[in-house]
Amino acid sequence: MKSKQMKPRTVRSRPRLLRARVWVEVDGKPAMTDAGADLLEQIAVCGSLSEAARRLRFSYRRAWMLLDGINRRWPIPLVITATGGKRGGGAQLTELGQQVLGTYRDLQLRLEHLLDSAGDPFKHLS
C-alpha cells in the first residue's frame, strides 16, 4: 500500500478585524447590552414583548427578565408593558427608552468606525 505524502500546511493570512462590545452599567450592573438594545428595537417595531422575543428567538422568560432588569436600573422604565386581555397587551418604549436606545446605537456605530479606521495594530505581532 502506498503511503500518501502530506503536503506542508500553509498558514492563511486572514485579515483581523477589531471588534468590541458596548454595554452601559448603572451602579456596577448592566443597564444596556447588545441583547437589551435588540429587544428594545423589536419592541419599538412590533409593540409586543412576546412578539419581540419570538423575532429574536428568545424565550419569553428570558425577554421578560432582561426587560425587567433593564427597567429596574434606570430612574424610570425604558419600556411600559400592558398585560393581555380582550384587546391584548402591548409594550412600548418610553421617551427615555427611545433616547437610551438611540444613544446606545450611536455609540456602537462610533466605536465601530473608530476600530475600522485604526487599521491592524496587531500586524507587527504576526
C-alpha positions in Angstrom: 0.0 0.0 0.0 1.3 3.4 -1.0 1.6 6.0 1.7 0.3 9.4 1.0 2.8 12.2 1.3 1.5 15.0 3.4 1.8 18.4 2.0 3.1 21.1 4.3 0.3 23.1 5.8 0.0 26.6 4.6 -1.0 29.3 7.0 -3.5 31.6 5.5 -3.3 35.2 6.4 -6.8 36.2 7.4 -7.4 39.9 7.9 -8.0 40.6 11.5 -10.9 42.8 12.4 -11.1 44.7 15.6 -14.4 44.4 17.3 -15.7 45.5 20.6 -18.9 45.3 22.6 -20.5 48.2 24.4 -22.6 48.0 27.5 -23.8 50.6 29.9 -23.6 50.0 33.7 -25.6 51.7 36.4 -24.3 51.1 39.9 -22.0 48.4 38.6 -24.8 46.3 37.0 -25.5 46.1 33.2 -28.3 48.5 32.3 -28.0 48.2 28.5 -26.3 45.5 26.5 -26.5 44.3 22.8 -29.3 41.9 23.7 -31.2 44.6 25.6 -30.9 47.0 22.7 -32.0 44.4 20.2 -35.0 43.7 22.5 -35.9 47.4 22.7 -35.7 47.8 19.0 -38.0 44.9 18.4 -40.5 46.1 21.0 -40.5 49.5 19.2 -41.2 47.8 15.9 -43.9 45.4 16.9 -45.3 46.8 20.1 -45.2 43.5 21.9 -42.7 41.8 24.3 -43.8 38.3 23.3 -43.5 39.1 19.6 -40.1 40.8 20.1 -39.0 37.6 22.0 -40.1 35.4 19.1 -38.4 37.6 16.5 -35.1 37.4 18.5 -35.5 33.7 19.2 -35.5 34.4 23.0 -37.7 32.6 25.3 -40.5 34.8 26.7 -39.0 34.3 30.2 -35.5 35.5 29.0 -37.0 38.5 27.3 -39.1 39.4 30.3 -36.2 39.0 32.8 -33.9 41.1 30.5 -36.5 43.8 30.2 -37.2 43.7 34.0 -33.5 44.1 34.7 -33.2 47.0 32.3 -36.2 48.8 33.6 -35.1 48.5 37.2 -31.7 50.0 36.6 -32.8 53.3 35.1 -34.5 56.1 37.0 -37.8 55.4 35.1 -38.7 52.4 33.0 -37.5 52.3 29.4 -40.5 50.2 28.4 -44.1 50.3 29.6 -46.0 47.0 29.3 -49.7 46.2 29.5 -51.0 42.7 30.3 -53.1 40.9 27.8 -56.9 40.7 27.8 -59.7 41.0 25.2 -57.7 43.7 23.3 -54.4 42.1 24.0 -51.4 43.5 25.9 -48.6 45.5 24.5 -45.3 47.2 25.1 -43.9 50.5 24.1 -40.7 52.4 24.6 -40.9 55.5 26.9 -39.2 58.7 25.8 -36.2 57.8 28.0 -36.2 54.3 26.3 -36.0 55.9 22.9 -33.2 58.2 24.0 -31.2 55.4 25.7 -31.6 53.1 22.6 -30.6 55.9 20.2 -27.6 56.9 22.2 -26.5 53.3 22.7 -26.7 52.5 18.9 -24.9 55.8 18.1 -22.1 54.8 20.5 -21.9 51.4 18.9 -21.5 53.0 15.4 -18.9 55.5 16.6 -16.9 52.7 18.2 -17.1 50.5 15.0 -15.9 53.5 12.9 -13.0 54.1 15.3 -12.0 50.4 15.2 -12.3 50.3 11.4 -10.1 53.3 10.9 -7.5 52.0 13.4 -6.0 49.6 10.8 -4.4 46.5 12.2 -2.4 47.3 15.3 -1.6 43.6 15.7 0.0 43.4 12.3 3.6 43.7 13.6 2.9 40.8 16.0 2.4 38.2 13.3 
